[in-house]
Amino acid sequence: MVDVVLSSFGLLASFYFLHFITEFYFIPSLDELAKKLKMSSDMAGATLMAVGSSAPELAVMLFAIFIKGDHEAIGIGTIVGSALFNLLVIIGMVMLIGKSKMVWQPILRDLIFYGVSIVLIILFFSDGYISPVEASVLVIVYFIYVGMMYFWRKYFPYKDLEQPIAEETVLEKESGILKKRINEVLHRLVPKVSNIFIAFLLSIVIISGLSWLLVHFAVKLSTELDVPEIFIGLTIIAMGTSIPDLLSSVISAKKGRPGMAVNNAIGSNVFDLLIGFGFPFLLLIFITGHPAEVISENLRVSFALLFGSVIVLAITLVLNRWRTGKGIGFLLIALYIVYLVYEIIS
């Protein structure tokens, strides 16, 4: 029982520190890089911002497949579970906040590539192995997705009606005396770095260390509770690494920018599936010299729900004329609750 409590506390602490480092160091450094490179909002969102919001999942996947003891199920479960949380819960919550028109062109583009990403993952995972070609295809498709942004906007022109969230948003999220005190202590332990490149590298090092701790505590908790590691990844770690995205997306929607929140959620999922799976497996194959084994038996329902949710979301958005609506929100959140109940009782 003591080990369960300690492992649970370790997971919670790791989640909070990951949120802190990502929010105050990693994402700001990426934002500054985007400004220096004069990237468009679409390009920055699909590349640098996607890296920022998906860094924990990618790092967990890397450590899960390389840590001794065959724990790749935690990494795979984290990415798939996070993708489900982003699509169903985050977008569902955004839909519940008011009713406003969204710019449909970028959302349609992201939905198409997200659907393609899911199909590729299902096909490549079907035989239980990922080949060098398959891992490379995942990475290449992501860069095609980024490149397509230029051509998509050229043939489907639209204006950026929603402006980026101001820096005050970070302060708005700092509610609660205890949270403020903890953040003050952490700011002293990890002082602000003026050089964005140093801040970027420092963030990667710290996020990597915290992700290793996440995998370590997740393995211990799985052993102590005698539950499959993939269940821990699909639920606890997936939700823990996605909570910061949920908070920022809700704030964005309350400020009248629901489209930006939806694009971020779907774009992050495209990054998670293509780079989050493609890059770690490609690296593993390069090091070991043979195809990587993947665990997919317990993911069939998750994959089916992923693909089905994309179709449901696309149809409901079209029928609702690309406006947010509470009906869509309740439907998506209900699907996630049903999924969680299934995972718990199965």
VENSULBEL-V830119 format. One record per run of one state. SS is the DSSP state (helix for helix, strand for strand, loop for the rest). FROM is the first residue (numbers start at 0). TO is the last residue. If there is no record, write none. Layout:
SS & FROM & TO
SS & FROM & TO
//
This chain:
loop & 0 & 0
helix & 1 & 35
loop & 36 & 39
helix & 40 & 45
loop & 46 & 46
helix & 47 & 65
loop & 66 & 70
helix & 71 & 95
loop & 96 & 99
strand & 100 & 100
loop & 101 & 102
helix & 103 & 124
loop & 125 & 127
strand & 128 & 129
loop & 130 & 130
helix & 131 & 154
loop & 155 & 166
helix & 167 & 171
loop & 172 & 175
helix & 176 & 188
loop & 189 & 194
helix & 195 & 224
loop & 225 & 227
helix & 228 & 253
loop & 254 & 256
helix & 257 & 287
loop & 288 & 290
strand & 291 & 292
loop & 293 & 295
helix & 296 & 318
loop & 319 & 321
strand & 322 & 322
loop & 323 & 324
helix & 325 & 344
loop & 345 & 345
//
